[in-house]
Amino acid sequence: MKNTRRDFIKTSALGVAGMAFSAKSYARIIGANDRINIATAGLNGRGRAHLNMARSLKNQINVIGLIDPDSRVFAKCFKDFGQILDSSTKTMADYRRALENKDLDALTIAAPDHWHAPMAIEAMKAGKHVYLEKPCCHNPAEGDMLKAAVAKYGKKLQIGNQQRSSPTTTALKESLDSGIIGDVYYAKTWYENNRGSIGTGQKMAAPAEFDWDLWQGPAPRKDLMDNYIHYNWHWFWHWGTGEISNNGLHEMDAARYLLGVDLPSKVSSAGGRYAWNDDWQFWDTQNASFEFPEGKMITWEGKSCNGMDVHGRPGGRGTWVYGTQGTAVVDRGGYQIFDKSNREIKAEYERNSSSSVDTLGVTGLDNYHMQNFVNAVTKDESLNSPIDEAVKSTLLCHLGNMSQKFNKTLTVDTKTGKPQDAEAMTLWGRTYEKGWEPKV
């Protein structure tokens, strides 16, 4: 593909002599062989963060496609990211059109959760690399499909657990492994926000610019309600995975990495929808606990509707790690390490980072993570968040939701990750709209 672009530039050089090109278009042609061509799917949230990453890495990334079933979002993208988008950037509602483009190297996916695995599988099947926002899967069965797709098609699949690319989190891991706080055995993770009520939805007709049927894609069809789009779908089982997977996943992935554990042996969860009486189907307050066969534990404390800071860290989120000889705390801005007398013995802070609990979630770690993806595609560098690791962390969230929904402490098979409970296993997969079933 890249040789084809290089040859095109050489053979067309005389042909374009005398033609007028904008500086931006000319730069895109000249640099095509040095950059990967991407298209971004899902532009009403994290997709804009993807464009922000592409702008920061514009010498390595060329955005050739924008994908969203709501065409109203395109004009804003061109307005806000005019440095990297121009008339040659194609817009489309259906991601399958982008996959037909032989010049497309990679698809970045920020569509709703129910789209993540099906879209990524189809992209890899079409020969494209994929940068996929977390959670990697709407349900555990899709995680297994993604692992199978990577093995079958041999494409790079980076999952958006950005803290895996944090220099300070990596440095903390090295310190913990060296025994700076003795043997680590427990990680407490937390998330705090001040989300309001989503109210009681009323049926509405889809705007002419919005393809509601296409937005639903692999999910069985439902009527459009006025409190679904474009963010509150997170709180409905049909499309979303709740706050534990929407935000808790970031910290639990970091905790699992820092403790050096894989799959849990026991899972329990408690909480409820306490702050508001509305259509939200998950829980605004949740405390989930995960015990591991290595004799270690992770907990997640989620408070979606009360952002009171009780941890002394900016940003409303983070991870405490406890050891036999001390404690460490880490978030997207850096880490501190304390001895058992609460004396700080080491600290390091990100030079380009900020934590965020808004719906866009742009932080300094995005560029590190996207750079790792680009290097994986162009230089075969190891991915910082490969699918095998991402599936394990995402499974914690799914198991936490299973435990909470059915009010059960779950015993888990540590080889397969499956709960030893028939009722919980009803959430292992899902029903798909006919004709939209994902197939590896």
Disulfide bonds with the S-S distance in Angstrom:
none
